Amino acid sequence: MFHALSDATRRAVVERLAQGPASVSTLAEPFAMSLPAVVQHLGVLERAGVVVSEKTGRVRTYRLVPDGTADARTWLDRHRLAPERRLDRLTEHVRGG
């Protein structure tokens, strides 16, 4: 998941798909790269469980997986709590509490 979202192109694709499903050619339009390169990025996102694709005729359409980033958010939340608690204690100490 983190590898999939570490790339700026893939993050831009995810942002675009947040607006709704799109074909590969539509997703490729804003990028100065070949269609096969965009398909490779989409493959990384699909293997990570962030997007799914459906082929109708010759058109492959991608859409976000509902809660496809839930595992990453859970991991981040779990690892964020300890530092936040330390900062809360530091703030309390600085304020004299």
N, C-alpha and C positions, 0 to 999 in steps of 0.2 A: 504494500500500500504506500509506504513512504517513498520507496523508489519510484513508483508510478507517478506520484505527485511532486517529485523533486524537480521535474523538468518544466520549464516555463511554457513550452508548447502544449504539453499535456494539461497543465493547469488552465490554460486558455481554452482548450477544448472542453474541459469540464465546465468552465464558466459559461461557454456557449450552450452546452447541453442543459444547463440549468434553466434555460429559456424554453426548452422543449426538444424533442427528437429532431435529428438532422441527418441528411445523407452524407456520405463520405466526401462527395464533391463540394457540398455546402460547407462542411467543416474545414476543407482544405483551402477554400478561397482566400482567407486573410494571411496565409503563410506563403513565404517565398521558398517552397520546397516541393519536391515531386509528390505525386499522389501516392506512390509506394511508400515514401517516407512517412506520410501522414497515416497510412494504414498500419505501419509499424508502431507508431505512437498509440493508435487505437487498440492494437493488439496488447500492448503493455497494460493499458487501462482495463481492457477486458479480462486479462489474466489476473489482475489485481481485484477484480470484482466490483470495479467502479462503474463500468458501463456494460451494456449488453447490445448485441446487434441482431438484426432480423433482415433477411434477404427476401425481397419481393421482386420477382423477375430479375432484372439486371441491377437493381438499386439496393444497396446495403444501407440500412438506416440504423443509427446508434441512438441510445437513450441512456440516461443515468439510471443506475440501480437504486431503488429507494433504500435509504440507509446503507448504501454501499461503503460509506466511510465510518460506520458505527464502531468497528473494531479499533480503528486508529484514534477516534475521539475518546473511546473508553480508556485506551492506553495513555493518551495525553492527560486526560483528567486524573487518572490514578497517580501519575508522576508529577503532576502540577501541585497537588495538595500539600505535600511536605514543604516545599519551598515557600508556598504562600503562608503556611502556618509559622514558619521561621520569620518571615517578614512581618507578620502580625505581632509576634512576640517582640521583635526589634522595635516596631512602632510603639508598642505599649511601653517598652523600656525607655525609649527616648522621651516619651511624654511623661515619664515619671510614675507610671502605673505599676 
